[in-house]
Structure formats: structure tokens, C-alpha cells
């Protein structure tokens, strides 16, 4: 599993080029001779693949040895079918999915060749083909549980969520305790929605099982990021970026995090790692351009950090907090949806609402006090009213879209953070904005604007002025 939010291939792997990050060496360094493992005529199976992954996760500089050994193996003109299977698997590990698929097509046709052919199909977005080849790999004798995890993953990306969960529900035994299974189950629970705590707990168990599991680290980082737990999310993104194979989603999201902290050089390192593997990656190219341009601008970093944290707090929905039914109904009638709305509302205004008494006022004060805020604190910063939306030409279904939360658009990190800063919580609030309104937000450029427009267009909607 890899990043979903940044609109890249779900399992996109990025090979760590030499010199872009300091070597991260753990006490579990396996000291595997990668060249010997790959070039020598010896057995090569799942355990050897796992040794490669762990060796590079333990010390990223071992990547150079892997790359050089694969290049050497590619020069072999009389490679046996078994050697071509090994080569194809290693090309897959380097993120060369099309090349790996072609190599595996001319390999020995065994279970391992089929399994990694399915992996390549998944990476390249051909999910139906991936499912078909996973089934063939299972029939040919590859580990049935691993094949079924792949099938479940492909179904998830096809949005066949009930099929994916059914497969996972019918897997029993040791596989249930593996990081791969726990990660797939967490991602499926998250995709279904409505049980965030379970998804986070599953990701956490996956990381406990394998502290270097890139997918689980990224999934856990993503959910913490969405909840505004910046410190934890940043730490997890960094760990995911140091795992191997590294996901494009982890690198792009980490780069955006660094930009938000005005650490533009670190952000450029992340984008460069993507571009070293995918020189034409449009999102990474544009992010690199933005980070390079912003790197020369001086900010008060501590002030910016405090402002970003405050913006996240102010945009938390009041529905996230324990409130009496009376208080909740009164706030709803007044159109108060977020903590920020409360800070822009005075006590007198609340008490003027029918059925809103001192008990409800005390509840609200307690919530704001726990956040270091108070009623009316930002009353002089009331959001200007955007022009009303003409819904006369919309169908009932289209009008219903307007009340859906912004999260339903599945925006990239950069665009989502802009929504937080602008206090935009629903799709209806978004389409009241113009493109110029959005471009005024820090770190929100033309790339993000085009992304927002594409997401709205898919729903048959446009921003004001478009």
C-alpha cells in the first residue's frame, strides 16, 4: 500500500539515489552481500527479496550496491530463464515497472515470476490484470496468502471495498499478524470510512510488527496528518521516506510538510528523489519549482508554525466535541460549524439564541478554554460573506453535493492545507470562491488550483468566475 491522497500510482516505488539522505543504519544491519546475492548463480526467492529490502532499509547506501548489481546482471547476454526472473524482481524493486514486466514476460514462467508480474500490473494501474495474474501465481504455488493480499489490494483500488474486506475476513492464521496483512486491512477500513480509530490501531500494529514497513508508516502518517497531529505525522513521514522501497506519496507529502515549516532545502531533497526515478513526474516537477522559488523568501518560522497550528484548531468541527443536544442544536441553527466560528461569536450573540442558556454557554467556554481560546476572541475577523450560489439550475443530487465535506474531494496535502487556512469546510463553500481567492493562500499555486478545478469538474461543479 502507498499514498492515496497525492494522486500517484498507489504503490509507486522510488529508488533512493546515492547521497540525497544521510545513511540510516540500524543495529539490525544484516550485512548481506547484495552483489553476491544478485549476480551469483544461487537460489533466489521471497526470503532473498526480504533480505534486500531490510538491508537497504537498514542502510540506504546499500541501494547503490543493488543498483550496480542489477546493471551488471542486465549486461548478461546468456541469462537463463531463472536469472531473468531474478532480474525482473530486482528491476521491480528499483521501481522500473515496465522494464520489469517485460523481463518477467521472458522469464521461467514460475510462481515468483507470475507474482511479480502481478505486482508490476498493480503498479502500472492495470488492476483487473493484476487480479488475474495473482490467481495464476497462487495456482502455480506462490504463497496463497500473499497472492490473496494482492487481490484484496487490487479490489480496493478498483473501489470494490466489500470484495476486498471479504477476502481479508476469510484469511486466517499467521498471515493475520503480519505487517502486510495489517496494513492492507487498515487501508481498507480507512477507505470504507466510519471507523478511523480501528484503521489507526491496525496501522500501529503493522508498524509494531515491522518498524520499516513503508506502507504502514505512510498510512499512519497520513491519518495523523489528517487529524492535525503534525509532529507525529512528520516523524512517521520521515520514517516512511527512509524505508525501502519508498513510496512517492510519502516523499511528496513529506516535502509539503517541510515547505510548510519553511525548510525548502529538505523539501527539494524529497522532490529530487522522486525526479531521479521519474524525471517527468509532473507533480514533483511543479513542487520542486515552487520550493526552489520559495527558498529565497525569509519567514519568521516560529510565527508561521504557530499560525498554521492555530488555523488547524480553528477549523476543527464543533461536532468533534462532547456537547449536549441543546447546545448542538442551537449552534446548528446559528450556522456555527467550527471552533473558529465560535471565536468569531460573542457570548451575547450566543445567549440571544432561543434555548441557549448559561449551561450551554459554560460547555462552550470549557471547550474553547481547553484550546487556549475564548468566545469573541476573533470577532473582528469575521469571514466576509461570499456571494450566494444560484442553485436553480442544479438537480437535487447536485445540490446535495454542496453539503459534502471538503475531505470527500481527496485533495493533495498542499491543497488541503490551503482549505484549512481559508476556513473552507464544505464543497459549497469552495465553489463560492474564485481562483484568485485561492491563489492568495500561501503555498497554493496554479498546480493546486488546477487540481481543485479538476475535482470539481468531475462532480459537474465549477468555482465562482470559472
C-alpha positions as CSV (number, residue, x, y, z in Angstrom):
1,X,0.0,0.0,0.0
2,X,1.2,3.5,-0.8
3,X,-0.1,7.1,-0.8
4,X,-3.6,7.7,-2.0
5,X,-4.0,11.3,-1.3
6,X,-1.4,12.6,-3.8
7,X,-2.9,11.0,-6.9
8,X,0.1,8.9,-7.8
9,X,0.2,5.2,-8.6
10,X,-0.9,3.6,-5.3
11,X,2.3,1.6,-4.9
12,X,4.7,3.8,-6.7
13,X,8.2,3.0,-5.6
14,X,11.1,5.3,-5.6
15,X,14.7,4.1,-5.6
16,X,16.8,6.0,-3.2
17,X,19.6,7.6,-5.2
18,X,23.1,8.0,-3.5
19,X,23.8,11.0,-1.4
20,X,20.4,12.5,-1.0
21,X,19.9,11.4,2.6
22,X,22.4,10.6,5.3
23,X,22.7,6.8,5.8
24,X,20.3,5.4,8.3
25,X,21.9,2.4,9.9
26,X,20.2,0.3,12.5
27,X,21.5,-2.2,14.9
28,X,19.8,-4.9,12.8
29,X,22.0,-4.4,9.8
30,X,22.0,-7.8,8.1
31,X,25.3,-7.3,6.3
32,X,24.0,-9.1,3.2
33,X,26.4,-9.1,0.2
34,X,23.9,-7.7,-2.3
35,X,26.1,-8.2,-5.3
36,X,26.8,-11.8,-4.5
37,X,23.1,-12.4,-3.9
38,X,22.0,-10.9,-7.2
39,X,24.9,-11.7,-9.6
40,X,25.9,-15.2,-8.4
41,X,24.1,-18.3,-9.6
42,X,22.3,-19.2,-6.4
43,X,18.8,-19.7,-5.2
44,X,16.6,-16.6,-5.2
45,X,13.1,-16.5,-3.6
46,X,10.9,-14.5,-1.3
47,X,13.4,-14.7,1.6
48,X,16.1,-13.2,-0.6
49,X,13.8,-10.4,-1.6
50,X,13.1,-9.6,2.0
51,X,16.8,-9.6,2.8
52,X,17.3,-7.0,0.1
53,X,14.5,-4.8,1.5
54,X,15.8,-5.0,5.0
55,X,19.4,-4.4,4.0
56,X,18.6,-1.2,2.2
57,X,16.2,-0.1,5.0
58,X,19.0,-0.6,7.5
59,X,21.5,1.4,5.4
60,X,20.3,3.4,2.4
61,X,23.7,3.5,0.9
62,X,23.3,-0.2,0.2
63,X,20.9,0.9,-2.6
64,X,24.0,1.8,-4.7
65,X,25.1,-1.8,-4.5
66,X,21.7,-3.1,-5.5
67,X,21.5,-0.7,-8.5
68,X,25.0,-1.6,-9.7
69,X,24.4,-5.4,-9.3
70,X,21.2,-5.1,-11.3
71,X,23.0,-3.1,-14.0
72,X,25.7,-5.8,-14.1
73,X,23.1,-8.6,-14.4
74,X,21.4,-6.7,-17.3
75,X,24.6,-7.0,-19.3
76,X,24.5,-10.8,-19.1
77,X,23.6,-11.9,-22.7
78,X,23.1,-15.6,-21.9
79,X,20.9,-15.3,-18.8
80,X,18.9,-18.3,-18.0
81,X,15.1,-18.0,-17.5
82,X,15.6,-18.3,-13.8
83,X,18.2,-15.5,-13.9
84,X,15.7,-13.3,-15.8
85,X,13.1,-13.9,-13.1
86,X,15.7,-12.7,-10.5
87,X,16.5,-9.7,-12.8
88,X,12.8,-8.8,-13.2
89,X,12.2,-8.9,-9.5
90,X,15.2,-6.7,-8.8
91,X,14.0,-4.2,-11.5
92,X,10.7,-4.1,-9.8
93,X,12.5,-3.2,-6.5
94,X,14.2,-0.4,-8.3
95,X,10.8,1.0,-9.5
96,X,11.4,0.1,-13.2
97,X,8.0,-1.4,-13.5
98,X,7.6,-1.5,-17.3
99,X,11.1,-2.9,-17.7
100,X,10.5,-5.5,-15.0
101,X,7.2,-6.6,-16.6
102,X,9.0,-7.1,-20.0
103,X,11.8,-9.0,-18.3
104,X,9.4,-11.3,-16.4
105,X,7.4,-12.0,-19.6
106,X,10.5,-13.8,-20.9
107,X,11.5,-15.5,-17.6
108,X,10.8,-19.0,-16.4
109,X,7.0,-18.5,-16.0
110,X,7.2,-19.8,-12.5
111,X,5.2,-18.8,-9.5
112,X,7.6,-16.0,-8.4
113,X,7.7,-14.5,-12.0
114,X,3.9,-14.5,-12.0
115,X,3.6,-12.9,-8.6
116,X,5.9,-10.0,-9.5
117,X,4.3,-9.6,-12.9
118,X,1.1,-9.1,-11.0
119,X,2.9,-6.6,-8.7
120,X,4.0,-4.7,-11.8
121,X,0.5,-4.7,-13.3
122,X,-0.8,-3.2,-10.0
123,X,1.9,-0.5,-10.0
124,X,1.0,0.4,-13.6
125,X,-2.7,0.7,-12.7
126,X,-4.0,-2.4,-14.5
127,X,-5.8,-3.8,-11.5
128,X,-8.0,-6.3,-13.3
129,X,-4.9,-7.9,-14.9
130,X,-3.2,-7.9,-11.6
131,X,-6.1,-9.9,-10.0
132,X,-5.9,-12.4,-12.9
133,X,-2.2,-12.9,-12.6
134,X,-2.2,-13.1,-8.8
135,X,-4.7,-16.0,-9.2
136,X,-2.3,-17.7,-11.7
137,X,0.6,-17.2,-9.3
138,X,-1.4,-18.8,-6.5
139,X,-2.3,-21.8,-8.7
140,X,1.4,-22.1,-9.6
141,X,2.4,-22.5,-6.0
142,X,3.3,-19.0,-4.8
143,X,2.3,-18.3,-1.2
144,X,-1.6,-18.2,-1.3
145,X,-2.0,-15.7,1.4
146,X,0.4,-13.2,-0.2
147,X,-1.4,-13.6,-3.5
148,X,-4.8,-13.0,-1.9
149,X,-3.5,-9.9,-0.1
150,X,-2.5,-8.6,-3.6
151,X,-6.0,-9.5,-4.9
152,X,-7.6,-7.6,-2.0
153,X,-5.4,-4.6,-2.7
154,X,-6.3,-4.5,-6.4
155,X,-10.0,-4.7,-5.5
156,X,-9.6,-1.8,-3.1
157,X,-8.1,0.4,-5.8
158,X,-11.0,-0.6,-8.1
159,X,-13.2,0.6,-5.2
160,X,-14.6,-2.9,-4.7
161,X,-14.4,-2.4,-1.0
162,X,-16.8,-5.1,0.1
163,X,-14.8,-7.7,-2.0
164,X,-11.5,-6.5,-0.6
165,X,-12.8,-6.8,3.0
166,X,-14.4,-10.2,2.3
167,X,-11.1,-11.5,1.2
168,X,-9.3,-10.2,4.3
169,X,-12.1,-11.5,6.6
170,X,-11.5,-15.0,5.2
171,X,-7.8,-15.1,5.8
172,X,-6.7,-16.9,8.9
173,X,-3.6,-18.0,10.7
174,X,-0.1,-16.4,10.9
175,X,-0.8,-14.1,8.0
176,X,-3.1,-12.1,10.2
177,X,-0.2,-11.0,12.4
178,X,2.0,-9.8,9.5
179,X,2.6,-6.1,8.7
180,X,1.4,-6.7,5.1
181,X,-2.0,-8.0,6.2
182,X,-2.5,-5.4,9.0
183,X,-1.6,-2.7,6.6
184,X,-4.0,-3.9,3.9
185,X,-6.8,-4.2,6.4
186,X,-6.1,-0.8,7.8
187,X,-6.2,0.8,4.3
188,X,-9.4,-1.0,3.5
189,X,-11.1,0.1,6.8
190,X,-9.9,3.7,6.1
191,X,-11.3,3.5,2.5
192,X,-14.7,2.3,3.8
193,X,-14.8,5.1,6.4
194,X,-16.5,5.5,9.6
195,X,-14.0,3.7,11.8
196,X,-10.9,5.8,11.9
197,X,-9.8,4.5,15.3
198,X,-9.7,0.9,14.0
199,X,-7.7,2.0,10.9
200,X,-5.1,3.8,13.1
201,X,-4.9,0.9,15.5
202,X,-4.2,-1.5,12.6
203,X,-1.6,0.7,11.1
204,X,0.0,0.9,14.6
205,X,0.1,-2.9,14.9
206,X,1.6,-3.2,11.4
207,X,4.4,-0.8,12.4
208,X,5.0,-2.7,15.6
209,X,5.3,-5.9,13.6
210,X,7.7,-4.3,11.1
211,X,9.1,-0.9,12.1
212,X,10.4,-0.4,8.5
213,X,7.1,-1.2,6.7
214,X,6.9,1.7,4.2
215,X,3.1,1.3,3.6
216,X,2.1,1.1,7.2
217,X,4.3,4.1,8.1
218,X,2.8,6.1,5.3
219,X,-0.8,5.1,6.2
220,X,-0.2,6.0,9.9
221,X,1.4,9.3,8.9
222,X,-1.5,10.1,6.6
223,X,-4.1,9.6,9.2
224,X,-2.2,11.6,11.8
225,X,-1.7,14.3,9.2
226,X,-5.5,14.4,8.5
227,X,-6.1,14.8,12.2
228,X,-3.7,17.7,12.6
229,X,-1.2,15.7,14.6
230,X,1.7,17.4,12.8
231,X,4.6,16.4,15.0
232,X,3.7,12.7,14.9
233,X,2.8,12.8,11.2
234,X,6.1,14.4,10.3
235,X,8.1,11.8,12.2
236,X,6.2,9.0,10.5
237,X,6.6,10.5,7.0
238,X,10.3,10.8,7.7
239,X,10.5,7.1,8.7
240,X,8.5,6.1,5.6
241,X,10.9,8.1,3.4
242,X,13.8,6.2,4.9
243,X,12.1,2.8,4.3
244,X,12.7,0.8,1.2
245,X,11.1,0.7,-1.3
246,X,9.9,4.2,-0.7
247,X,6.5,5.5,-1.8
248,X,6.1,8.6,-4.0
249,X,3.2,9.6,-1.7
250,X,5.5,9.7,1.4
251,X,8.1,11.8,-0.4
252,X,5.6,14.3,-1.8
253,X,3.7,14.7,1.5
254,X,6.9,15.0,3.4
255,X,8.1,17.6,1.0
256,X,5.0,19.7,1.5
257,X,5.4,19.3,5.3
258,X,8.9,20.7,5.0
259,X,7.7,23.6,2.9
260,X,5.1,24.4,5.5
261,X,7.9,24.6,8.0
262,X,9.9,26.8,5.6
263,X,12.5,24.0,5.2
264,X,12.8,24.4,1.5
265,X,16.1,22.6,1.1
266,X,14.7,19.5,2.7
267,X,11.6,19.7,0.6
268,X,13.7,19.9,-2.6
269,X,15.6,16.7,-1.5
270,X,12.2,14.9,-1.3
271,X,11.1,16.1,-4.7
272,X,14.5,15.3,-6.2
273,X,14.3,11.7,-5.0
274,X,11.0,11.4,-7.0
275,X,12.5,13.1,-10.1
276,X,15.6,10.9,-10.0
277,X,13.4,7.9,-10.6
278,X,10.7,9.7,-12.6
279,X,12.2,12.7,-14.4
280,X,8.9,13.6,-16.0
281,X,6.7,13.4,-12.8
282,X,4.6,16.5,-13.3
283,X,3.6,17.0,-9.7
284,X,7.2,16.6,-8.4
285,X,8.4,19.0,-11.1
286,X,5.9,21.7,-10.1
287,X,6.5,21.2,-6.4
288,X,10.3,21.4,-7.0
289,X,9.8,24.7,-8.9
290,X,7.7,26.1,-6.1
291,X,10.1,25.0,-3.4
292,X,13.0,26.4,-5.3
293,X,11.3,29.8,-5.7
294,X,10.2,30.0,-2.1
295,X,13.6,29.0,-0.7
296,X,14.8,32.6,-1.1
297,X,12.0,34.1,0.9
298,X,12.6,34.7,4.6
299,X,9.8,34.0,7.1
300,X,9.5,34.1,10.8
301,X,9.4,30.3,11.1
302,X,8.1,30.1,14.7
303,X,5.3,32.6,13.9
304,X,4.4,30.7,10.8
305,X,4.3,27.4,12.7
306,X,2.1,28.9,15.4
307,X,-0.3,30.4,12.8
308,X,-0.6,27.0,11.0
309,X,-1.4,25.3,14.2
310,X,-4.0,27.9,15.1
311,X,-5.6,27.5,11.7
312,X,-5.9,23.8,12.2
313,X,-7.5,24.3,15.6
314,X,-9.9,26.9,14.4
315,X,-11.2,24.7,11.6
316,X,-12.0,21.7,13.8
317,X,-15.8,21.0,13.6
318,X,-17.7,21.5,16.8
319,X,-19.2,18.1,16.2
320,X,-15.9,16.6,17.3
321,X,-16.6,17.7,20.9
322,X,-18.9,16.4,23.6
323,X,-21.9,18.7,23.7
324,X,-25.4,18.5,24.9
325,X,-28.2,18.0,22.4
326,X,-29.5,21.5,23.2
327,X,-26.1,23.2,22.7
328,X,-25.6,21.2,19.4
329,X,-29.0,22.2,18.0
330,X,-28.5,25.9,18.9
331,X,-25.1,26.1,17.3
332,X,-26.5,24.4,14.2
333,X,-29.4,26.9,13.9
334,X,-26.9,29.7,14.2
335,X,-24.7,28.3,11.4
336,X,-21.8,27.7,13.8
337,X,-19.8,24.7,12.5
338,X,-16.2,25.2,13.6
339,X,-14.2,26.3,16.6
340,X,-13.2,29.3,14.5
341,X,-16.9,30.2,14.1
342,X,-17.2,30.2,18.0
343,X,-14.2,32.5,18.4
344,X,-15.9,35.0,16.0
345,X,-19.1,34.9,18.0
346,X,-19.7,36.8,21.2
347,X,-21.3,35.5,24.4
348,X,-24.2,37.9,23.9
349,X,-24.9,36.6,20.4
350,X,-25.0,33.0,21.7
351,X,-27.3,33.9,24.6
352,X,-29.6,35.7,22.3
353,X,-30.4,32.4,20.6
354,X,-33.6,30.7,21.7
355,X,-33.0,27.9,24.2
356,X,-29.3,28.7,24.6
357,X,-28.7,29.3,28.3
358,X,-25.9,29.6,30.9
359,X,-25.4,25.8,30.9
360,X,-24.7,25.7,27.2
361,X,-22.5,28.7,27.5
362,X,-20.4,27.0,30.2
363,X,-20.0,24.0,27.8
364,X,-18.7,26.2,25.0
365,X,-16.4,28.1,27.3
366,X,-14.8,24.8,28.5
367,X,-14.2,23.6,25.0
368,X,-12.5,26.9,23.9
369,X,-10.6,27.1,27.2
370,X,-9.0,23.7,26.6
371,X,-7.7,25.1,23.3
372,X,-6.4,28.3,24.8
373,X,-9.2,30.3,23.1
374,X,-12.3,32.3,24.1
375,X,-15.6,33.4,22.7
376,X,-15.5,36.6,20.6
377,X,-11.6,36.4,20.5
378,X,-11.6,36.9,16.8
379,X,-14.9,38.8,16.4
380,X,-13.2,41.5,14.4
381,X,-12.1,38.8,11.8
382,X,-15.5,37.6,10.7
383,X,-15.3,35.8,7.4
384,X,-16.6,38.0,4.7
385,X,-19.8,36.6,3.2
386,X,-19.2,35.1,-0.2
387,X,-21.9,35.6,-2.8
388,X,-24.8,33.1,-2.6
389,X,-24.8,30.2,-5.0
390,X,-27.5,30.1,-7.7
391,X,-28.8,26.5,-7.3
392,X,-31.8,27.0,-9.5
393,X,-30.2,25.2,-12.4
394,X,-28.9,22.3,-10.3
395,X,-30.6,18.9,-9.8
396,X,-31.4,17.7,-6.3
397,X,-28.3,15.4,-6.4
398,X,-26.0,18.3,-7.4
399,X,-27.4,20.5,-4.7
400,X,-26.8,17.7,-2.2
401,X,-23.1,17.7,-3.2
402,X,-22.7,21.2,-1.8
403,X,-23.1,20.0,1.8
404,X,-20.4,17.3,1.4
405,X,-17.2,17.9,3.4
406,X,-14.1,19.1,1.5
407,X,-12.4,15.8,2.6
408,X,-14.6,14.0,0.0
409,X,-12.6,15.6,-2.8
410,X,-9.5,13.7,-1.7
411,X,-7.2,16.6,-2.3
412,X,-3.4,16.6,-2.1
413,X,-1.7,17.8,1.1
414,X,-0.9,21.2,-0.3
415,X,-4.4,21.9,-1.4
416,X,-6.0,20.5,1.7
417,X,-3.8,22.7,4.0
418,X,-5.0,25.7,2.0
419,X,-8.6,24.8,2.7
420,X,-7.7,24.7,6.4
421,X,-6.2,28.2,6.2
422,X,-9.1,29.6,4.3
423,X,-11.7,28.0,6.6
424,X,-13.4,26.1,3.8
425,X,-15.2,23.1,5.2
426,X,-17.7,22.1,2.5
427,X,-17.8,21.8,-1.3
428,X,-20.5,24.5,-1.3
429,X,-18.1,27.0,0.5
430,X,-15.4,26.1,-2.0
431,X,-17.4,26.9,-5.1
432,X,-18.2,30.3,-3.7
433,X,-14.5,31.2,-4.0
434,X,-12.8,32.4,-7.2
435,X,-9.5,31.2,-8.5
436,X,-7.9,34.5,-7.3
437,X,-9.2,33.9,-3.8
438,X,-7.5,30.6,-3.6
439,X,-4.2,31.8,-5.1
440,X,-3.9,34.3,-2.3
441,X,-3.3,31.4,0.1
442,X,0.4,30.7,1.0
443,X,1.8,27.7,-0.9
444,X,-1.3,27.4,-3.1
445,X,-0.3,27.8,-6.7
446,X,-1.6,27.2,-10.1
447,X,-1.0,23.4,-9.8
448,X,-3.2,23.2,-6.7
449,X,-5.8,25.4,-8.4
450,X,-6.0,23.1,-11.4
451,X,-6.3,20.1,-9.1
452,X,-9.3,21.7,-7.3
453,X,-10.9,22.6,-10.6
454,X,-10.5,19.0,-11.9
455,X,-12.0,17.5,-8.8
456,X,-15.0,19.9,-9.0
457,X,-15.4,19.3,-12.7
458,X,-15.6,15.5,-12.1
459,X,-18.7,16.4,-9.9
460,X,-20.1,18.7,-12.5
461,X,-19.3,21.8,-10.5
462,X,-17.2,25.0,-11.0
463,X,-15.7,27.7,-8.8
464,X,-17.2,31.2,-8.9
465,X,-16.0,33.0,-12.0
466,X,-15.0,29.8,-13.9
